[in-house]
């Protein structure tokens, strides 16, 4: 059986992570369970950010003078976005590591 290529795993993790598909590099490195776990964690982060953004946009229709809570929805958007980017960068390097460890 062929050993997964580190560069391909990193490229998959990078490119597919840009469009919200995390864990592809791990799936390529034959770590299916780990890759699917990362995929679903990425979906949770994106859904959290999306729902918070929708609630924030809905609260803007009220007007800032009528509601003091409209900026409360920005916090989950920022946290989910920051966590997604940090996690995505880490996954690129971890996918390469998984390829190295796959057949040692």
C-alpha positions in Angstrom: 0.0 0.0 0.0 1.3 3.5 -0.8 2.2 6.0 1.8 0.1 9.1 1.8 2.0 12.2 0.6 2.6 14.9 3.2 2.3 17.7 0.7 -1.0 16.4 -0.7 -2.4 16.1 2.8 -1.3 19.7 3.7 -2.8 21.0 0.4 -6.1 19.2 1.0 -6.3 20.6 4.5 -5.5 24.1 3.3 -7.7 24.3 0.3 -10.8 22.5 1.6 -10.4 24.3 4.9 -10.9 27.5 3.0 -14.4 26.5 2.0 -15.3 25.0 5.4 -14.3 21.3 5.0 -12.0 20.5 7.8 -10.4 17.1 8.3 -9.8 16.3 4.6 -6.1 16.0 5.1 -6.6 13.5 7.9 -9.0 11.4 5.8 -6.4 11.3 3.0 -3.8 10.2 5.6 -6.2 7.2 6.3 -7.3 8.6 9.7 -11.0 8.6 8.8 -12.4 8.8 12.3 -10.2 11.7 13.3 -10.9 13.4 10.0 -14.7 13.1 10.4 -14.5 14.4 14.0 -12.6 17.5 12.8 -15.1 17.9 9.9 -18.1 17.9 12.3 -16.3 20.3 14.7 -15.7 22.7 11.8 -19.4 22.5 10.9 -20.3 23.3 14.5 -18.0 26.4 14.5 -19.4 27.6 11.2 -23.0 27.1 12.2 -22.4 28.9 15.5 -20.9 31.9 13.6 -23.7 31.8 11.0 -26.6 31.7 13.6 -25.0 34.4 15.6 -24.5 36.6 12.5 -28.2 36.1 11.6 -29.3 37.1 15.0 -27.0 40.1 14.9 -28.4 41.2 11.6 -31.9 40.7 12.8 -31.2 42.8 15.9 -29.9 45.7 13.8 -33.4 46.2 12.3 -34.5 47.3 15.7 -32.1 50.2 15.8 -29.2 50.8 18.2 -31.2 53.3 20.2 -33.9 50.7 21.0 -31.7 47.8 22.0 -28.5 47.6 24.0 -28.1 43.9 23.3 -27.4 43.9 19.5 -23.6 43.8 19.9 -23.9 40.7 22.2 -24.2 38.5 19.1 -20.8 39.7 17.8 -18.9 37.8 20.5 -19.8 34.3 19.4 -19.1 35.3 15.8 -15.6 36.5 16.7 -14.8 33.5 19.0 -16.1 31.0 16.4 -14.1 32.7 13.6 -10.9 32.9 15.6 -11.2 29.3 16.8 -11.9 28.1 13.2 -8.8 29.9 11.8 -6.5 28.6 14.6 -7.9 25.1 14.3 -7.6 25.2 10.5 -3.9 26.2 10.6 -3.2 23.5 13.2 -4.9 20.9 11.1 -2.6 21.6 8.1 0.5 20.7 10.1 -1.2 17.8 11.9 -2.3 16.2 8.6 1.3 16.3 7.5 2.3 14.7 10.8 -0.3 12.0 10.4 1.1 11.1 7.0 4.6 10.7 8.5 3.2 8.5 11.2 1.0 6.4 9.0 3.6 4.0 8.0 6.5 4.3 10.5 
